[in-house]
Amino acid sequence: MKKISALFVALLLTLGATASAQQYQGQPPIRGAVDTTSRPTDRQGKGVFPFNEDGVYFSNEFDGARLNSIQRTGPLEYTISITPENEPINMSPWYAFQVWSKAPAEISVRLVYPEKARHRYTPQLSSDGLQWKPLVAERIIEEDKANAEGAPPRARKA
């Protein structure tokens, strides 16, 4: 069985030393931050999501995973819902999941975020979980942009 891992992560890089050898002091406090500790937490269910008719499987059973729900919307086409643990949230959601298939296949994945959230980082793909490559830009279709240009909405392909 061929296993293809797809882990999409937001990565913050801090560039190192300058000529004056300044040390990074961290992010300053966020003005207007909202304390969410008293709000209910909506934990995601962990598991493997099998689509036997396509021989495709998704999982969020690892640390850092985010895949709240998934539906098959057509042959080799899936819609994944990414929701926050609680609100208000950072409007650039993060997501991570693993996907594999019984046989080589091209699949289409549509990511659905909460209202007002937006896609911020380029998805990364890996076949071994160690080396990562950005998804080719032509394979990413943002539905809002497609709709604004008069084109029919299309799913993101992975």
Buried (B, 14 or more C-beta within 10 A) or exposed (E): EEEBBBBBEEEEEEEEEEEEEEEEEEEEEEEEEEEBEEEEEEEBEEEEBEBEEBBBBBBBEEEEBBBBEBEBEEEBBBBBBBBBBBEEBEEEBBBBBBBBBEEEBEBBBBBBBEEEBEBEBBBBBBBEEEEBEEBEEEBBBBBEEEEEEEEEEEBBBB
